[in-house]
Amino acid sequence: MTDVVGGRRSDGASALLVLAMLADARLPTGAHAHSAGLEPAVQAGLLTPAPPLTGGRGTGHPATRTPPATGASTAPRGGGGRGGEDVARVPALAATRLRTVTATEAGAAVVARHLWLDRRDLAPVEHAWAARTPSPAVRDAARRLGRGYLRLALALWPDDLDGAFPAGSAPPRPLVAGAIGAVTGLDALQVALLVGYDDVQTIASAALKLTPLDPATTTRWVLDLHPAVAAMAADVAHLTDPDDIPSAGAPMTDAWAQTHARTTRRLFHG
Amino acid sequence: MAPSPLLGEDGAVPVPTHVEVGRHTHTGVDVLQATTEQHTTGTTTTRVAVTVDGDLEVEGEALEACRLPDERGRVRVALVSAGCAGRNGRIEVEVPAGRGLEIVEVTGSGTHDVRRTRTQWLLDVRLGRDAVLVWPSLPIVVADGADVLRLTHVDLAPGARAVLRETLVLGRAGAAGGRIRSTVRARLDDRPLLAETFVAEPAPLLAGAPAERRLDTLLVLGARLDHPEAMQLEHEGTMLRGPAARVHDGDLGRLVPASVASAHALASSAP
């Protein structure tokens, strides 16, 4: 085993420690102010139980029920309301994001890492990510997170990241995460895992602030989602071309984010 | 709190049972890459082009075209399906620099019970500098058993604008509907403007779900439409989407004229 303390960037232990550091909620990037789309979804009624199904309940999985009644706070339906919340929809939301928004972000991070290994221009990655992110509210949230990441990254690796992002640019977080990966020895799969894990963990910790829950429950969600995170990461880890970044749309996520951005009653930026 | 514009009259989110959380109704894999190689057998190609002189050229047998009177300088053409349901089709649309084209669909390209068959439609649109295309599609009904792949590629030169509308209806009332994957890829001045894949699969019928499950999308590419519920793309373009049959101020179709006006406004103000 290599010496961790004096470890070079390319050795495994060093990369793992960087990965742990980047995935740590205590990292000063402002990520605590984000809910990865959970608050917008909750405001739209994600947790409000669906009215009873008619006919055969062959598909009784909570996540396959009718999506949320809305205006939960003012017009509970089907006996819904606080106390009867369908919290199983929170990890289901995270799973959906792993196939849509988060797959796009992870793909962008992987391609950004690939390009920055050779110090190539990252603008095409940003264009590709933006084209796959039609909601300005979702783009704004990713850029707000990117700003926090970039500020920290430029303090830690100023030389290695010199030229990655022009002054005044507002790269979304996945681009910054990819560039950090390139200069700290993370491989493509690790970068994709980081993005996927971060999204899931962000949702889990935000859930604790949005509804009464046992922290062990939300941690169980994260653990149970590990296979989905790994599968998503494996799907995008080979990418090198911005055109190949996944582009699966999420119309409801977009709509919820747009509505959330217009409200003033919120805990999180997005 | 005012109800969200995307809600049905009963205050419920009326759709989309097909984009619910927790089901494999989305794919993280880009459909375009996964399927274009199968786009080979039995494909009919129709080409609709405006010439630099403003004439209309139509080639191919899958669709019948009928020229309508021009409007606001746009060449207008009505497309009528010639009974090609269940086959694969490719429609190429080309508008040269400075010209305008409006495509009027007379019959919906509904996929009526194409059982166990994959239907692929590739729409390949090329717009020259300052060209305008208006193409409000009729609803695509994805009936039970259908498996539809729809790829829309739009290549816009600088100053070009397109107004496109796509309505996907998953099954008729009381039916679970088929499967559809719709990918839109647009480039403006050779830079990505929009890349999105929407996947919907048959979903069990649920109480509270609307009679029709539909996704209505209005796209303005190369120009922006100012509307409170619109999503403004990063670069010149607007997406307005109503997962419900009704959005805030009625059918999205009513916004098509405003979209066209915004496209033309840009044209007249262009240097």
Contacts between the chains, C-beta under 8 A, distances in Angstrom:
chain1	res1	chain2	res2	distance
A	44	B	4	6.8
A	44	B	13	6.9
A	45	B	13	6.9
A	46	B	21	7.9
A	50	B	206	7.5
A	50	B	207	7.8
A	50	B	208	6.7
A	51	B	207	5.8
A	51	B	208	5.2
A	52	B	207	6.7
A	53	B	206	6.2
A	53	B	207	5.3
A	54	B	207	4.4
A	55	B	205	7.7
A	55	B	207	8.0
A	58	B	204	7.2
A	59	B	204	4.8
A	61	B	22	6.5
A	62	B	22	7.3
A	63	B	20	6.5
A	63	B	21	5.1
A	63	B	22	2.1
A	63	B	23	6.5
A	64	B	20	6.0
A	64	B	22	6.2
A	64	B	23	5.6
A	64	B	203	7.6
A	64	B	204	7.0
A	65	B	20	7.5
A	65	B	206	6.6
A	66	B	12	7.5
A	66	B	17	6.5
A	66	B	20	7.9
A	66	B	206	4.5
A	66	B	207	6.8
A	66	B	208	4.5
A	66	B	209	5.7
A	67	B	13	4.9
A	67	B	15	7.5
A	67	B	16	7.2
A	67	B	17	7.3
A	67	B	20	5.7
A	67	B	21	7.7
A	68	B	12	8.0
A	68	B	13	5.6
A	69	B	11	6.8
A	69	B	12	5.0
A	69	B	13	7.2
A	69	B	208	7.8
A	70	B	3	7.1
A	70	B	4	6.0
A	70	B	7	5.5
A	70	B	11	6.0
A	70	B	12	6.5
A	70	B	13	5.5
A	71	B	1	6.1
A	71	B	3	6.0
A	71	B	4	7.8
A	71	B	7	7.8
A	71	B	11	5.7
A	73	B	1	7.2
A	74	B	1	5.8
A	75	B	11	5.6
A	77	B	11	7.2
A	77	B	12	6.8
A	89	B	21	5.9
A	89	B	22	7.5
A	92	B	21	3.8
A	92	B	22	3.5
A	93	B	21	4.9
A	95	B	21	6.8
A	95	B	22	6.1
A	96	B	19	7.9
A	96	B	20	7.9
A	96	B	21	4.4
A	96	B	22	6.9
A	96	B	26	6.6
A	98	B	28	7.4
A	99	B	24	7.5
A	99	B	26	4.4
A	99	B	27	6.5
A	99	B	28	4.7
A	100	B	26	5.1
A	100	B	28	7.2
A	103	B	28	3.6
A	127	B	191	5.6
A	127	B	192	5.1
A	127	B	234	7.8
A	128	B	192	5.4
A	128	B	195	7.1
A	130	B	192	7.6
A	130	B	233	7.7
A	130	B	234	3.6
A	130	B	235	7.4
A	131	B	186	7.8
A	131	B	192	3.7
A	131	B	193	5.8
A	131	B	194	5.3
A	131	B	195	4.6
A	131	B	233	7.6
A	131	B	234	7.0
A	131	B	235	7.9
A	132	B	195	5.0
A	132	B	196	6.6
A	133	B	234	7.5
A	134	B	194	6.6
A	134	B	196	6.6
A	134	B	231	5.0
A	134	B	233	5.8
A	134	B	239	4.8
A	135	B	231	5.2
A	136	B	231	6.3
A	136	B	232	5.4
A	136	B	234	8.0
A	139	B	234	6.5
A	232	B	28	5.9
A	235	B	28	5.4
A	235	B	29	6.5
A	236	B	28	7.3
A	242	B	192	7.7
A	243	B	192	7.7
A	244	B	30	6.6
A	244	B	33	6.8
A	245	B	30	8.0
A	245	B	195	8.0
A	246	B	28	4.8
A	246	B	29	6.7
A	246	B	30	5.6
A	247	B	30	5.8
A	247	B	183	7.4
A	247	B	185	8.0
A	247	B	195	4.3
A	247	B	196	5.4
A	247	B	197	5.1
A	248	B	26	4.7
A	248	B	27	5.6
A	248	B	28	5.7
A	248	B	29	7.9
A	248	B	30	7.9
A	248	B	196	7.9
A	248	B	197	5.2
A	248	B	198	7.7
A	248	B	199	6.7
A	249	B	26	7.9
A	249	B	196	4.2
A	249	B	197	6.2
A	249	B	198	4.9
A	250	B	19	7.0
A	250	B	26	6.9
A	251	B	16	6.9
A	251	B	19	6.1
A	251	B	198	7.0
A	251	B	215	6.4
A	251	B	241	5.7
A	251	B	243	5.6
A	252	B	13	7.6
A	252	B	16	6.6
A	252	B	19	5.5
A	252	B	243	6.8
A	254	B	231	6.4
A	254	B	241	7.3
A	255	B	4	7.6
A	255	B	6	5.1
A	255	B	241	7.1
A	255	B	243	6.9
A	258	B	229	7.4
A	258	B	231	6.3
A	259	B	4	5.4
A	259	B	6	7.8
